[in-house]
Amino acid sequence: MNPMKSSISQWLHDATAFLKKMVLRPGEFWNEVADHPGDDTMHLTFRYLMPLAAVPAVAHLIGWGIVGRTYRTWGMVTTVRDWSKAFSNGFSTFLAAVITVWVTAFLADRLAGSFRSERNFIQSFRLIVYAMTPVLLGGIFNLIPSIAMIGSVVALFSVVLLYTGIPLMKRTHEESRTSYLLVVLVLLLVCYNVSHLVLKGLFDLIFSVHSVASV
């Protein structure tokens, strides 16, 4: 058997098993993660977070640049493709995801003591980066812009992962579990939306200027 095909097959098998456990047995998943400290933050960033963040980024490029969005107006069907929007959405989504994980992990860790939780940045980072998995994988629906909102439904599973992961990763007392969860969710939403808004505005400006200059 081709060694390359064998390694790809093994990687797909391991990734599928990893995601299946995360979705079907989140408690067991977090127990294993908590008991095996494993990778540090930089390793997780380059080997897990960035490849994962590339999923919605590439989906935006294909979705807006090649597939396009279909609009129906007065019985007419129009498909709009926009490479400037594709690149702007792609780059801003990728960078916003990376920034969000780092900033949220830092702030969640700083606030841990206020919610009877353990201060440990590496564990905070691992909690956030794994909890962001459904959000980023859900971004694959941007391949077809008209159904991109389905990704938001998939992203809701992140709440389940955070709820089951907080007491194990942060040693949070049960009475503080819900309040800490809500704070982490607010941090995630604010960090992502603010960073994405700023980056998208910047990239929109860059690509619009480039488009005008190339005309």
Secondary structure, DSSP 8 states (H G I E B T S, - for coil): --HHHHHHHHHHHHHHHHHHHHHH-HHHHHHHHHH---S-HHHHIIIIIHHHHHHHHHHHHHIIIII-EEEEETTEEEEE--HHHHHHHHHHHHHHHHHHHHHHHHHHHHTGGGGT----HHHHHHHHHHHTHHHHHHGGGGGSGGGTTHHHHHHTHHHHHHHHHHHHHS---HHHHHHHHHHHHHHHHHHHHHHHHHHHHHHHHHHHHHHHHH-
